[in-house]
Amino acid sequence: MNLVLDITNYIGIVAFSVSGAIKGIRKNMDLLGVLVLGFSTALGGGIIADLLLGKTPPTNLTYLPYPTVALLSSLFTFIFYKIFSHVQKPLLYADAIGLAAFAAAGSSLAYSVSSDVLLVVAVGVLTSTGGGVIRDVLSNEIPLVLTKDFYATVAILGSVIYYALRYLGYSDLLATTVSFLLALTIRVLAIKYKWELPRIRIES
């Protein structure tokens, strides 16, 4: 994995851990619950992706820096919750970095196993959004990626971009970098301009 993507992965782990921990705190969970939710949000998608690809044990459970960063970020959020609860905008953009990085990393991992387009895109999307789905299910909520914002769509686009570049013969380094940068740009624009997919509004 290239250095840029590795750095952004850590940013994503921190951002996702914090978002999971904040959700746990707002759901009145105790310290263990907050740590579990932060850990699951940050690393759950990668674990699912590894299992789907037959990569066992999952990297997120054996490469200690990843779970260590996730747990420490969750713990700091629990201790300094008042600080984290007032920095939503920076966390939103850090989350965007993580989303784009995980989509590119997941796509790269899948392509190293098989060049099947559906597999590459599915694993890229699961890696970047799976943790958030786990967080919302554990919090007894409908997964955010299905109801709000231009979010999972960005992961799909990032994964498709990665596959297209590899299919055209470009290197993994170039494909992951371009996929990450374009997905990040799209996500930032979606945040700024409040893009949403069309939906049917039903009067309650």
TIKOLNU-98439 format. One record per residue (C-alpha): x, z, y negated; chain; residue number from 1. Coordinates in pm, 1 decimal, decimal comma. Layout:
// residues N
     east       up    north mol seq
        X        Z        Y   A NUM
...
// end
This chain:
// residues 204
     east       up    north mol seq
      0,0      0,0      0,0   A   1
    136,5    -83,6   -344,3   A   2
    229,5    194,6   -585,4   A   3
    -46,5    118,2   -837,9   A   4
   -314,0    141,3   -570,4   A   5
   -162,5    457,1   -426,5   A   6
   -171,0    627,5   -768,2   A   7
   -528,9    519,1   -834,3   A   8
   -625,7    647,3   -488,8   A   9
   -517,2    995,6   -591,2   A  10
   -708,4    962,7   -918,6   A  11
  -1012,3    862,2   -717,6   A  12
   -973,4   1153,4   -477,5   A  13
   -958,5   1397,6   -768,9   A  14
  -1257,2   1239,3   -945,3   A  15
  -1471,1   1224,5   -631,4   A  16
  -1375,6   1581,2   -534,0   A  17
  -1477,5   1708,3   -875,9   A  18
  -1808,7   1521,2   -866,9   A  19
  -1886,1   1660,1   -522,3   A  20
  -1787,5   2012,1   -621,9   A  21
  -2000,5   1997,3   -937,6   A  22
  -2298,2   1884,7   -729,9   A  23
  -2241,4   2175,8   -492,3   A  24
  -2223,2   2425,3   -778,2   A  25
  -2542,7   2288,6   -931,2   A  26
  -2710,9   2325,0   -591,6   A  27
  -2610,3   2694,2   -590,1   A  28
  -2372,8   2654,9   -294,4   A  29
  -2108,9   2917,3   -229,8   A  30
  -1733,2   2848,0   -239,2   A  31
  -1725,1   2707,7    113,6   A  32
  -2016,8   2477,2     41,5   A  33
  -1850,1   2352,7   -277,1   A  34
  -1522,8   2284,3    -92,9   A  35
  -1703,7   2100,4    187,0   A  36
  -1899,6   1886,7    -58,0   A  37
  -1590,7   1804,8   -265,8   A  38
  -1388,0   1719,6     43,5   A  39
  -1664,9   1505,0    191,5   A  40
  -1722,0   1313,8   -129,0   A  41
  -1354,3   1231,2   -173,2   A  42
  -1256,3   1154,1    184,7   A  43
  -1576,1   1089,7    380,5   A  44
  -1583,8    716,6    311,6   A  45
  -1226,5    666,8    428,2   A  46
  -1290,4    867,4    745,0   A  47
  -1594,9    653,8    829,4   A  48
  -1395,7    336,0    765,1   A  49
  -1111,2    446,0    993,8   A  50
  -1352,8    533,6   1272,9   A  51
  -1527,6    196,6   1243,9   A  52
  -1191,9     22,6   1273,7   A  53
  -1087,9    232,1   1572,1   A  54
   -816,3    406,4   1372,8   A  55
   -802,0    756,4   1517,5   A  56
   -742,1   1019,1   1412,9   A  57
   -847,9    917,7   1059,1   A  58
   -571,2    905,1    798,8   A  59
   -764,3   1135,3    565,1   A  60
   -741,0   1409,5    827,6   A  61
   -376,1   1360,1    924,9   A  62
   -199,6   1264,0    601,2   A  63
   -197,6   1612,7    445,5   A  64
   -158,1   1516,4     76,6   A  65
   -507,8   1361,2     74,3   A  66
   -708,9   1662,7    201,6   A  67
   -483,3   1897,4      5,6   A  68
   -557,4   1719,2   -322,6   A  69
   -929,2   1704,5   -239,6   A  70
   -954,7   2075,3   -158,8   A  71
   -745,2   2188,1   -455,3   A  72
   -948,9   1971,0   -693,7   A  73
  -1269,6   2120,7   -554,4   A  74
  -1129,9   2472,4   -583,6   A  75
  -1020,5   2420,7   -945,0   A  76
  -1365,0   2282,5  -1025,5   A  77
  -1524,1   2594,5   -878,3   A  78
  -1294,8   2823,6  -1078,0   A  79
  -1307,6   2629,3  -1405,4   A  80
  -1658,3   2488,5  -1376,4   A  81
  -1741,2   2533,8  -1744,6   A  82
  -1450,0   2309,0  -1842,0   A  83
  -1536,1   2036,1  -1590,9   A  84
  -1904,2   2040,3  -1683,5   A  85
  -1812,4   1935,9  -2038,5   A  86
  -1593,4   1637,1  -1952,0   A  87
  -1848,4   1408,0  -1792,5   A  88
  -1738,6   1090,3  -1971,8   A  89
  -1371,0   1105,5  -1866,8   A  90
  -1478,1   1189,6  -1512,0   A  91
  -1710,7    890,3  -1510,7   A  92
  -1420,9    657,4  -1586,6   A  93
  -1193,5    834,2  -1338,6   A  94
  -1468,5    783,4  -1082,3   A  95
  -1469,0    411,8  -1173,2   A  96
  -1096,4    398,3  -1099,3   A  97
  -1153,6    563,3   -762,8   A  98
  -1440,5    331,0   -675,5   A  99
  -1233,5     21,5   -748,4   A 100
   -924,1    156,2   -574,2   A 101
  -1110,3    261,5   -260,1   A 102
  -1290,7    -73,9   -240,0   A 103
   -959,7   -260,2   -255,1   A 104
   -784,5    -21,2    -15,8   A 105
  -1068,8    -32,1    235,7   A 106
  -1080,6   -410,3    224,9   A 107
   -705,2   -427,8    275,7   A 108
   -724,9   -193,3    573,3   A 109
  -1005,7   -394,5    732,2   A 110
   -826,5   -727,5    677,2   A 111
   -519,5   -590,2    854,3   A 112
   -741,4   -547,4   1161,7   A 113
   -958,1   -859,3   1135,8   A 114
  -1016,8  -1139,6    885,3   A 115
  -1391,7  -1135,5    947,2   A 116
  -1560,6  -1144,1    606,8   A 117
  -1847,9   -910,9    695,9   A 118
  -1609,8   -649,3    833,8   A 119
  -1382,7   -664,2    528,4   A 120
  -1668,5   -629,7    281,2   A 121
  -1854,0   -362,3    481,2   A 122
  -1544,3   -145,4    521,3   A 123
  -1450,8   -189,4    155,2   A 124
  -1796,5    -75,7     47,1   A 125
  -1811,4    212,7    293,9   A 126
  -1469,3    338,8    191,3   A 127
  -1564,8    348,7   -176,2   A 128
  -1926,5    468,1   -154,0   A 129
  -1954,1    649,8    180,2   A 130
  -1836,9    981,1     39,8   A 131
  -2100,7    972,6   -232,2   A 132
  -2370,8    901,5     25,9   A 133
  -2254,6   1199,3    234,8   A 134
  -2254,6   1417,4    -79,6   A 135
  -2612,2   1324,4   -167,2   A 136
  -2742,2   1360,9    189,3   A 137
  -2582,7   1707,7    219,5   A 138
  -2743,2   1789,5   -117,1   A 139
  -3084,2   1677,2     15,1   A 140
  -3111,0   1386,8   -230,3   A 141
  -3165,4   1012,6   -200,7   A 142
  -2815,7    855,3   -216,8   A 143
  -2731,5    767,8   -575,5   A 144
  -2587,9    430,0   -475,7   A 145
  -2936,8    317,0   -369,0   A 146
  -3127,2    428,9   -675,2   A 147
  -2915,2    422,9   -988,3   A 148
  -2658,5    224,4  -1178,3   A 149
  -2443,9    -80,9  -1109,0   A 150
  -2227,8    108,3   -859,4   A 151
  -2231,4     -8,0   -497,8   A 152
  -2259,8   -363,1   -630,2   A 153
  -1915,8   -320,1   -787,3   A 154
  -1772,1   -217,7   -450,9   A 155
  -1926,1   -527,5   -290,9   A 156
  -1780,5   -753,9   -559,7   A 157
  -1436,9   -590,9   -532,3   A 158
  -1433,3   -638,2   -155,9   A 159
  -1549,7  -1000,1   -181,5   A 160
  -1277,8  -1071,6   -437,9   A 161
  -1015,1   -925,1   -205,3   A 162
  -1135,9  -1133,1     88,8   A 163
  -1154,3  -1453,6   -116,6   A 164
   -796,0  -1414,9   -236,0   A 165
   -664,2  -1345,0    114,1   A 166
   -864,8  -1639,3    250,2   A 167
   -699,6  -1861,8    -10,4   A 168
   -360,5  -1748,3    114,2   A 169
   -257,0  -1492,2   -144,0   A 170
    -61,4  -1180,8    -46,2   A 171
   -212,7   -839,3     21,7   A 172
    -32,7   -699,6   -283,8   A 173
   -183,5   -958,3   -517,8   A 174
   -527,9   -939,6   -357,6   A 175
   -550,4   -560,6   -376,9   A 176
   -424,1   -553,6   -735,7   A 177
   -660,4   -824,6   -860,1   A 178
   -953,4   -679,4   -664,4   A 179
   -889,2   -335,7   -812,3   A 180
   -852,1   -458,0  -1171,3   A 181
  -1159,4   -682,8  -1165,8   A 182
  -1378,9   -422,4   -994,9   A 183
  -1264,1   -159,3  -1244,4   A 184
  -1338,0   -390,8  -1536,8   A 185
  -1687,6   -466,2  -1406,6   A 186
  -1760,7    -97,5  -1349,6   A 187
  -1639,1      1,6  -1696,8   A 188
  -1856,2   -270,3  -1852,3   A 189
  -2151,6   -149,6  -1643,2   A 190
  -2101,3    203,9  -1774,7   A 191
  -2066,1     86,6  -2133,6   A 192
  -2364,8   -146,8  -2133,5   A 193
  -2577,6     48,7  -1882,9   A 194
  -2618,3   -240,1  -1638,7   A 195
  -2870,6   -195,4  -1360,6   A 196
  -3006,9   -413,7  -1084,7   A 197
  -3372,4   -515,7  -1117,7   A 198
  -3632,2   -285,7   -964,3   A 199
  -4009,7   -263,7   -935,7   A 200
  -4149,4      8,6  -1159,1   A 201
  -4442,2    190,2   -997,3   A 202
  -4665,3    398,4  -1218,6   A 203
  -4698,8    753,0  -1084,2   A 204
// end
